[in-house]
Structures are given as C-alpha cells and as structure tokens.
Amino acid sequence: MKRPSPSEHSIQVTVIDYIDKCKTHPDIFAISSTNAAKRSLRLGARMKAEGMTAGVADIQILLPEGRSAWIELKTAKGTQSIQQKGFQARCARLGHPYEVCKSVQAAIDTLKSWGVTR
C-alpha cells in the first residue's frame, strides 16, 4: 500500500523545527506567513489592510547583517500561483534568496546551502 504524501503543513512544521534546532547563528529566526488559512471575507479584508499579501512565501528567515531568505513549500505535486511567482521575482530583483521546496529534504538542502543550518 502506498503511503500518502506529506501535507504542506507537516512539511512546514518539520522545516521550522529543523531551523530552530540546527541554525548556525543564535539569532537566526524563522517566521511563517499566515496567507493560507480559510477566513471570512470581513477578516480577510481586515488582514489585507494590515499588510497580508497574496503570494508571500511560507517561511521568511531573518539572517545576520540585515539579510532575509524565503522558502515556499509545496507538496510533491504542488505548483506556484501567479502571485507566488511574482513574489519570487521581487525577491530576485531585491537580492533575497528564494527557493521552492517540495520536500523536507529539499528544504534542508537549501538551508544548508544558504548557511542557515549545519
């Protein structure tokens, strides 16, 4: 019997925990975006007015020297929305590392290549 693929939620929980336990600098800090939750139109409008923006990556990582990096998590079959592709392009223009990761291992490999984790 085939095991179900992990959900985006379970991948994100594992990645956040990994960053916290394996970060290379004590002040490295990972923040998750709350864009995906179901909400009423009223609450959605309120959150948008407060700065919630469609397409923002799932995890922002605050790094030393005023830098930040971004990870968009997807399941094995997941694809980016147009807004997510636009956010990725903005990160590229501003020089912020950004990666789409479709597994925990892909995220770990990315974090290590950026020097975020050991």
Summary of the structure (lengths in Angstrom):
residues: 118
radius of gyration: 14.8
end to end distance: 35.0
largest distance: 48.6
contacts: 304
relative contact order: 0.21
helix: 42%
strand: 19%
